[in-house]
Amino acid sequence: MKKQWSTIKEGIIQRKKVIMTVSIASVLLFGGAAGTAVYAVNKGNLSEDEAVKMISEKLGGEVTQFEKDWDQPMTYEMTVKTKEGYQDVDVDAEKGEILSQEMEDDDDMSTQQAVETAKVSSDQAEKIALKAVDGQVTDMELDSENGTLVYELEIKQGQKEYDVVVDATTGKVLKNQLDD
C-alpha cells in the first residue's frame, strides 16, 4: 500500500512539474512576443515630444493639436499656430520628414453655415463617393478647402482605404486617391 501511495505521489509531483514548466514557458514566450511587438512598432520612430519640438522649431510656432495616425507609414498629424496663421502638418513618425503642410482657411465658416450653404447633402455626397469607389464609408467631414465647400470621405475597400473629396456645391468628385 505504501508503495502504491508513493508511486501515486511521484506521479502527481511529476505532473505538477510539467504543468509549471509549460506555464513558465508560455509566460516567457508570450511576454517576449509582446515586448518584440512593442519594440517593432516604436523602432526608429520619433517620440511625440521630439516630433512636437522639431515641428515647433521648423515652423516657428506652437503645436496646438496633435494626433498619431497608426496607418503605415505611421504619421503625426498636427495643427501649428504660426505668425501667418494655423497650419495643418503631417509628419512621417519614423523619419521626421514633413509629408504635407497646408494653411487653414481664414474664411472658415461655422458648421451650421456650411451645412446651409451646401447644395449637396451628406447622403448625396456619400452616394456619389460610393459610385467612384465601391466600399464602406468610414469617415466623412464637411470642410472648406481653398474657399470651396467639400465633403471629405474615407472609404474602406477590403484592405485598402481611399480618400474621396466631393464638391458640396456641384457634387463633382474632386479627388479619388488610394490612401497609402
Salt bridges, closest charged atoms under 4 A:
GLU48 OE2 - LYS68 NZ 3.39
